[in-house]
């Protein structure tokens, strides 16, 4: 009970709960229409006649924009960053030869960054309650969208909104679920959660989201202390949990060719390398220790090491490579080349070559299973 109260206080602190409904409770449908309540129409310009979900599937967590998105991100060069511990988690994203790091110590307080990387409008998102970091292309039908935090959750997952039509979007699926754009989908882009030290070593010319956000927040502090304890229960989630794994098990997920597969961190940390095929496509997963949780201790830098995972197609010049772990790196059996967590060959005959990244997500099992119950769970 004490833990739940603390989590309630954390979410309230992040974004003050709306006065027009009950915080932490599902939306009640309008008794006259069975649809979305009139008080929502007083706040939103959303077309509530279009929706693929029922109001009761949505839970109120905060006000509209109560958790402020970052719309004008400011970046620092790697060598100017002095506020990150080596093991702290960052979302790494690369496009057009530009690499950027988005620290979770900042994303925890904002959840959304609207950015442009190498001329491409991108959306970097993080839902602390689901441990879900996802990058999207934020263009749709040739139009660039800007996103904010709606304050609502579905299966405890972040519901975003675009400022043009105020349609509501599910983060995990990238799909519009309420409003004019209902049914539209954003394009997923490859990204990964890695340690600051790994990013800085791999991309010395990269750029890092700074604390100069225009807002005063306790960056570096975790407002969800102890949330990711494997024996704990998900917050603001009323669905049935899939008993195949613990609700708070971390996993990396891949969806290809109509098949969905999940790779639990508890199994990956033993094997370090996982070769598999999903939807007919060969993949390899690299797992590396040295990245701490953003949801454990009060100070993120002091949190437990949970590791990180990255997914690639293990094919170079038509040859499918076989990998094994070698210390903090990975070796392919075919050439003996050495590879890093970003899928780059750093030594050996293939030095300078790169594996093709596979779009993946890092989630808590309860949230992923709620959206993708057909998921196959990998075992070594």
ZIPE-V646316 format. One record per helix or strand of 2 or more residues. SS is the DSSP state (H for helix, E for strand). FROM is the first residue (numbers start at 1). TO is the last residue. If there is no record, write none. Layout:
# ZIPE-V646316
SS;FROM;TO
SS;FROM;TO
This chain:
# ZIPE-V646316
H;2;14
H;38;43
H;55;57
E;58;60
E;75;77
H;78;80
E;89;95
E;98;103
H;104;110
E;112;117
E;120;127
E;132;137
E;139;140
E;143;144
E;147;154
E;157;162
E;168;170
E;175;178
E;187;189
E;192;195
H;196;202
E;207;209
E;250;256
E;259;264
H;265;271
E;273;278
E;281;288
H;300;302
E;308;313
E;315;316
E;319;320
E;323;326
E;329;332
E;338;339
E;344;347
E;356;357
E;361;364
H;365;371
E;376;377
